[in-house]
Amino acid sequence: MAGVVSAQGAQAKKAAPAATKPAAAQQLADPRTLTFPPLNFQIPKTERVQLKNGMVVYLLEDHELPIVNLTAYVNAGSIYEPADRVGLAAMTGAVMRSGGTLSTPPDRLDSELEFMASSIESSINTDHASVSLSTLTRNLERTLELFGQVITQPAFDPSRVELARLQSVEGVRRMNDDPKSIANRELGRAIYPNSPLSSIPTIASVSSVTRQEMLDFHKRYFYPANTMIAVSGDFDRAKLLASLERLFAGWQNQPKIFPEVPAPKDDPTPAVLFVQKDVNQSVIRMGHLGIDKNNPDLYALKVMDFILGGGFTSRLTQEIRSNQGLAYNVDSYFETGRRFRAPFVAETETKSETTVKATTLMRSIIAGMTQSEVSDRELKLAKDAIINSFIFGFARSDAVVNQRTRLEFYGYPEGYLENYRDNIAKVTKADVLRVAKKYLHPDAMKLVVVGDAKKFDQPLSVFGTVQNITLNNN
């Protein structure tokens, strides 16, 4: 009997949980019906200080780790280099650091930074230059001294200049290796014809750059009133500001004289540009001139951006990737121009045999945004995603202080960050349709395809007259 009782008891124990389990717990929760309290997030505060020489410094102390990060932003860029010296700015930015300083030769600078586990980097891109450092707090003073030398007294060591020249020449020679880089470059040239915003270095232009031209470029644009600094991490505020005042006390200001850069103009003429390359996958890029940061429709465009091409729930991704299986990645976006109007770009890569099919579908989906209002669900998903992801831009103290610095550096309006979420929340379906009609121009896009025409499902001429681009490396 004992065995029988034990068996019955075991069965009772197994049955008990199911019998006593609340009915509500047996139903799976629908994530679409879950509700949460509003997210209360305050943007971290930074401190703004102006040094005696006019240089603006943003500070944010964070003592969690014994590390300090500092970045200087300088109003310089390749948009200011002569037309026959394309590559001068990038080479100057590289050799500022690699070429040592008047007080510290290149090899000694390299070894001393390595010994301290510190780093100093410099670069110049299209519309700004930057010089940055990262160091342990205990090595801050010495690293800061070396940083001051790099930004104010670069030596441009001749051997390092020559090395940069050789590296630049090799970069030009290899610029046609990557189909994606080719497509991005050619789309930029189509949207910004004859503009420094789309200038491409050649072997001749980078080979012609001299050490003296680097020195002159640095002298012309690097001075206190043209520079802003962002500092974050484990530092003592009073000591840091005293060090910055001392390091840059002798750095002379000069008049702000910048070459005139013509603003890009709208070109409503469509174009079909083709680059023949023996690859199995076609790279597709299309777009036209877009907006800058001062556009009053910026927030509605960001919501429209998300719905059209921003992520896995976007119309482009849902149809071209999920439904049709034509591509792994497809997206679109309006870049926000900081000094000039930036482009609208739609992009994907697909196998050669579906090149025209994928391109046709992309153009159709883009055109569809201009024809009717988005759904309530699309609007809510886009706005929630943008608003809820806002917090991730402030996850690190260096990101916070650099963002604040860049806002002033590029002249963003006061309260841009503070009002960002509210401005997104105000966007309506009517707003999305209005800006789609106003700023999307499906019939005026520049289309660039890089691939093997022999394998295409149809000729690209179905989109218009094809302009063949011949690749060269000079």
N, C-alpha and C positions, 0 to 999 in steps of 0.2 A: 504493500500500500504506500510505503514511503516514496517509492519511485513514481507512482502514479500522481501522488500529491505534488512532488517536485515538478513534474512535467506540466501539470495544470498551473502551478505557480509561475513557471517560466512563461507560459502562454499569456497569463494574465499581465505579467510585467511588460511583455512586448506590446500587448494591446492597450495598456493604460495610457501611454503618451498620446496616441491617436485619439483616444476617447476624451482626454482632458484638454487637448490642444484647442485654443480659442479659434472660432470660425474665421475671424478676420485675419489671423496669422497664416491660414491656409491659402490665402489669396496673395498672388504676387503683386507688389506695388507697381503702379505705372509711373515711370519717371517723369512723364509729361504732365502728371497731375500733382506732383510734389510741390509744395510751397515752402519758402524759406523767408526769414526776416530780412529786411533790406540790409545790404552790406554797407556798413558805416566806415569809410576809409578816408583818412585825412592825408593829404600830400605832405611828405616830410619837409620841414622848413630848412632852408639853407641861409647862410649869411653872406651878404655882399659887401665887399670892402674895396675902396679905391686907393691905390698906392699914391705916393707923392708925385710919381712920374706919369700918372694918368692911367696906369694899367689896372683893369678891373679883376678882382679875385673873388671867386665863390668858394665858400668853406662849408664842410660838413664833417664834424668829428664823429668817429665811430671807433670805440676802444675795445671792441670785441676781439680783434686780432692785432698783433703788433706789426701792422703793414700800413704803408702810406702810398696812395696813388695820386699822381698829379698829371694834368694835361694842359698844355698851352695851345690855344687856338689863335691862328694868325690869318688875317684877311689877305690871302695870297692864293694863287692857283694857276693852273695851266691856261685858264682863260686870258691871262695877262701876258703870256709868252709870245714872242714874235712868230709870225706865220712860218718863217723858214727855220725856226728853232723848236719845233714841236718835240717835246721830250725834255726840254731844259728844266721845267719845273720839277718833274718827277726825279730827274737826276740830281738836282740841287737838294731836294728833300732827302734823298738817300745818303748823299755824301756829307750832308751836315753832321750826321752822327758817325758814319763810317770813316770820315776823313779826319777825325780828331779835332782838337782845338788849339788855339795859339799857345795855351799853357800845358796841354796834355796831348802828346802824340797819339796816333791811332792805336798802336799796339799796347801802349800803357793804359789808355782809356779802356780798351777791351779787357785787359787782364784785371784792372782794378775793379771794374764793375762785376766781373765774374767772381772775384774773390769775395766781394760783399754780397753776392747773390742778388744784386740790383740790376735793373735794366733801364736803358734810355733808348727810345726809338724816335725817329723823325720821318716825316713824309709830307709830300705836297700832292694833292689831288686836283680835281677840276676847280673847286671854288673855295678851298681853304687849305692851310698848312697846319700841321700839328707836331708838337714835340712833347713826349710823355716820359714819365718815370714811374717805376714801381720799386719799392725798397722796404726792407725791414726798418722798423722805427729806429733802432739803435744806429743804423747807417744813414739816417735821413740827412744829416748835415752835410756829409761828404758827397752823397749822391746829388743833393741839391746844388752844391757848388759845381759839380761836373755838368749838371743840367744847365745851370746858368752859363757856363762856358760854351756849351753846344749851341744854345739859342742866340747868344750875343757875339761869340767869337769863334765861329767855326773856321778851321784852318784850310779845309778842302785840300788835304794832302794830295800832291800830284799823282802818286801811285794809286791812290784810292779813286781819284777822278778817272784815271785810265781804266781801272777795273770796272767802274760803273759804266763807262762808255762801251766796253766789250760786252758787259751783261745786257746793256740796252740793245746793242746790235743783235745779239743772240735772241733777245726777246722779240725783236721785229721779225727776224727770220722764222721764228716759230709761231707767229701770230695767226697763221692760217691752219694750224694743226687741229684745233678744236672747232667742230662745226657750230656749237652753241655760241662761242665767242665771235665767230664770223657773222652769224645771223644777228646777234645783238649789235655788233659794230655797224653793219650795213643798214640796219633799221635806224640807228642813230644818225647816220650820214644822210639818210633819206628824209628824216624829220627835221634835221638841222643842217641843210645844205650850206656849204661855204661858211661855216660858223666855227669858232673856237670850241664850242660845246661838243663838237663831233670830230675834232682834229685827230688825225692818226699819225704817230711818229713813223718816219722812214729811216732807212739806213743812213741816207744823206743827212737828214736833220739831226739825228743823235750823234753822228760822227763829227758834225761841225761844232758841237757844243764845246766851249773852252772853259778852263778853270776860272778865268777872269769873268766870264759871263755868269757863272754860278755865284761868284763873289758879288757881282753887281746886282743880280736878282735878289740875293739875300739882303743886301744893304738897302735896296729900294723898298722892301715890304716888311722887313722885320724891325719893328721899333715899338716902344711901350704902348703908345696910344692905339696901335693897330693890333694889340694882343690882349687876350683874356685868358685867365687861368682858373682851372677847377681843381680843388684839392679835397681829398676825402681820406679818412682813416684815422690811425692812432697818432695824433700829433698834438703838440701844445700850441694853442692858438697864438698866444703872445710871442713865443719864440719863433714860430713859423713866419708870422708877418714881419718880425724884425729881420729875419734872414732874407726874406724877399726884398724888403726895402734896401738892405745892404747890397745884395747881389746885383740889383738892377739900378742902383743909384747913379751909376755912370753911363747907363744906356741912353743914348740921345734920341729924342723925338725928332720928327721931320714932317714937312707938309704932306698931307694925304693927296697923292697924285696917282691916279689909276688910269690905264688906257681905257678908252671907251669900248665897250663890248655891245654891239647891236643886239637889241632884243629880238628873239625869234619871232617869225611871222607865220600866221596860218597859211597853209597851202592846201586848198580843197581838191587838188588834183590827185586822183588815185594812181597807184603805181604797183607793178608786179615785177619784183626783182628776183632773179634766180642765180644761184651759185652752184655749179656742177661740182659734186664731190662724190667719189666712189665709196658710199657708205650704205648700210642696210636700213638706216633710219633717217627719215627726213626731219629737219629742224624747221619749225614754222614760227614766224614772228609777224605780227601785224600791229599797226597802231597809227597814231597821229599826235599832233601837238595837244597838250592838255592844259593844266592849271598851275598856279603858284599858290603860296601859303596865304596870300591876301584875298583869295577868291571867297566871296560871301557864301557860295554854295558848297564850301569845303565839306561840311558835315553831312549833308545830303548825299554828296558824292562818295563819301566813305561808306555810308550804308549801302548805296547802290553797288559800289565796288564789291562788298562782301557778298551780296546776293548774286551778282554776276559771276565773279571769279575768285572769291576769297575763301578757299578751304573746301573740305569734303562735302559740305552741304550746298555749295554753289551750283548754279545752273550749268555752267560749263563742265564741272567735274561730274555732276550727276548724270548728264547725258553722254558726254564723250568718254568718260572713264567707266562709270558704273553700268550704264545702259548699253552702250555700244562697244565697249572694250577696245577703243581705238588708241588709247594712250594711258600711260601710267600717271603722268603729271600734266595738268592743264590748268592755267589760271589767267587772270587778267587783273590789271590795277591801274589806277591813276596815281602816278608819282606826284608828290607835292613839291613843286619847285621852291627852293629856298631863296634864290636870287633871280631866277628866270623861270619861265613856264616849263614844266616838265612834261614828259609824254604820257599818253595812255598806251598801254601795251597789252596784247593778248598773246599767249605763247603756249606751245606744246611740242612734243616730239612723237612721231608715229612711224610705223613701218612704211617703207617706200610704197607698198601696194595700196595704202589707204591715204595717201597724201592729199589728194583732191577731195576725197570724201570728208576727211577730218577738217580741212580748211573750210569747205562749204558749210559744214555744220557749225563751226565756230562763228563764222560770219552771220549765219542765220540766228544763232542764239543771241549774239550781240545786237542785231537788228530788232529781235523780239523784245529787248528791254525798252525800246523806244515806242512800242506799239500799245501796251496796255499796262495797267497798274499791277504791281506785285501782290502776292497774297498776304493776308494778315499774318499767317504763320511765317512766311519768309521775312517779313518786316520785323516781327518780334524776335525771331532767331538772330537776325543780323544785329539788331540793336542790343540785345542781351549779350551777345558774344563780344561785341566791341566794348561795351561798358564794363562787363565783368573781367575782361582781359586787361583793362586799363591798369589794374593794380600791379601786374607783373612787370611793368616798366619801372617800378620802384623797389625791386627786390634787393638791390645792393646799393650801398651808400655811394659808390663811385658812379653808378648809373644815374642816381638822383642828381648829384651835383653837376655831372656833365650835361645832363639834359637841361638843367636850369641855365647853365652857361651858354649852351647852344641857342636857347631861345632868345637871349639878349644878343648874342653874337650875330644871329641872322635877322634880328629885328622883328620877332613875333610880337603880336599885340599883348598888352598887359592883361593878365587873367586868362591866358590861353589854356593853361593846364587846369586851373580851378573851374573853368566853365565848360571844359571839354565834354564831360559826361552829360551834363544838362543839354548841351547843344545837340548831342547825338540823340538823346531821348525825345527831343522835340520833332524829329524828322517824321514826316507822314508819308503814306503811300503816294499821295499827290506830289509831294516834294521829290520822291524818287523818280517818278515818271517825268516830271518837269526837267530835272537835271539830265536824265538820260536823253531826252529829246534835244536838249540844248548842247550837251557836251560830247555825246557819242555820235560819230559820223561814219557809219558803216560803209557808205559809198565813197568816202574820201580817204580810206586807209591805205597806208603803204604796206604792201605784203612782201615779205622776204622768205624765200624757201631755199634751204641748203640741202641738197640730196642728189640722188642719182636718177636723172630724168628717164632713163631707159626702163626703170621699174615702176614708174608712176601709173596709177590706175587710169588717169586721163592727163592730157597735156595741160600745163598751167595756163595756156592761152584761153581757157574757158573763163578766166578771171580778167582778161584784158591783154593788151600788148605786153609781151614779156621782154624785159631788159636783162640781158645776160651780163653778169659781172665776172670778169676774168681775175682770178687771184694772182697776186704777185707779192714778192717779199722785199720790195725795195722802197 
